[in-house]
Amino acid sequence: MTIAITGATGFVGQAVLDVGTGGRHAMRALTRRPQTPRGGVAWVEGSLDDATSLARLVKGADAVLHIAGLTSAVRPEEFDRVNVEGTARVIDAARGAGAKRLIFVSSLSAREPGLSVYGGSKNRAEALVKDSALDWTIVRPPAVYGPRDREMFELFRAAQSGIVPLPPRGRASLIHVEDLARLLVALAGAGPEISGTTLEPDDGRSGGYAHRDLAQLIGQAVGRRRVFAPHLPKALLMAAARADRLVRGRKAKLTPDRAGYMAHPDWVCDPAKAPPAAFWTPRLEGGEGMAATAAWYREQGWL
């Protein structure tokens, strides 16, 4: 099978290449800049803005795995430009090349499009996928963590100091990036039982994790028996986001838009939308995955 991938150079995309090239698949991956040659991967230079490069990417592909997306932006309209208009161009390219299968990586935030501009853009992109007449599957991952991740890394680094600031009280599901990657690659060749479905995969923990429990898991992963994990009120979270923007500009990890959906109390995956167990099951639960992730950070000198 030939799988065309957008977002292949990102956190999730690199894990997909690890899984995909370990099997019998040929991977064709979009990239903005030259990449080191890699067995089983054909790099296609281009971007979501370039219809010509997208056409090259999907030509002859059996399935298109659309991972690329914008999670943080200075201007709200940037979310629609990348997440909505970019998805529309991927759909057009897939239809033009006759690549019937499309797997779209969305976000749990699409369930609550009014909470953030990001979530709204993912919700609108999902609507385009559903109307595409392609053989589609939408995947809404919860919080994704694992090797190479720089988002949750901030929490690991904070935990080393013994303090992990948290959003207001709530619960969230988790998935290790390797488990998500296995699912995405499997979906490329899935049968009709998965077509036209919206999936919310997680690590198998019913009801997800209370935010405070997540903080303790991360603390234990970095060698802290207990960490101080204060819940920040939404107003303080928004103020911290504005301060992060002032200090780090476009590189800010916490933005006002992100703070908006972080303050929502329920980001637990819907068990009714879990992938069928006969098709896929997670391998790494939270404690084991967090420990493995912390070990990778240490090996790389991040911690």
C-alpha positions, 0 to 999 in steps of 0.5 A: 500500500502507498500512503500519502501523508501531510504533517509527516515532519511533525510529532505525530507524523514522525511516529507514523513514519516509524510505524509505517516504514516498519511494515510493508507500506510505501510512505510518500510524505509532504515536507516544506524543506529538504529532508535526510533520505529515509528508507521507505519514504519518498519526500515531496517538497511542498505545502498545504498552500500549494495545490501542485505539490499536493497533486504530486503527493497523492498521485498513485496513493491508495490512501491519504493520511492528513495530519498537518494542522495549525494548533497555535496562531497569532492571528485567528484567521490563520487557523482557517487558512491552514486547517480548513482551506488546507484540508479543502485542498487535500480533499481536492487533490485526493479526488483528482488523483483517484485516491479514495481513502482519506483519514483526517486527524482532527481534535477532541476540541472539534466537539466544542467549536465555540470554546476556541478558534482552533476547535472551530476550525477543526470542526469546519474541516471535519464538515468538509471531510464528511461532504467530500464523497471520499471513503473517510474516517475522522480521528479525534485524538485526546492529549497526545504525548511521547517521544519528540513531543515539545508540548507536554514536555513543558509539564515534565520539566515543571514536574522536576521542580516539584510544581505542575500548574494545572487548569481548572478541575476537570478530566482528560483522556490520553494516548501515547503517540506510538499507539495513535500512529499504529491506529492511523496506519491501520486505518489506511487499509481499513474495511467498510466497518470503519468507513464514515466513522468518527473515532476517539481513541485513548489509552483505555482508561475509562473516564480518563484522568483527573488533572491532578492525577495526570500531574502526579503521573508526570511527577512520578515519571521524573522521579518525584513521589509527589508534586504540588499541582495547583489548579489555576482559575481560568482568568489566571490561565488567560493572564499567563497566556498573554504573558507567554505571548509577550515573552515568546511571541509566536513561539508561545506554548500557552496562547489565549485560544489554547487556554480557552479550551484547556479550561473546559472540564471534560476532554474525555473520549467518548467510549461509544466512539472508540475504535473496535477492539478487534481492529485496534487496542492501545498498548501503553497506559498512562503510567507506563507511557509517561515513564517511557517518555521521561526516559526518552527525554533524558536520553536526548538531554532534554531533562 
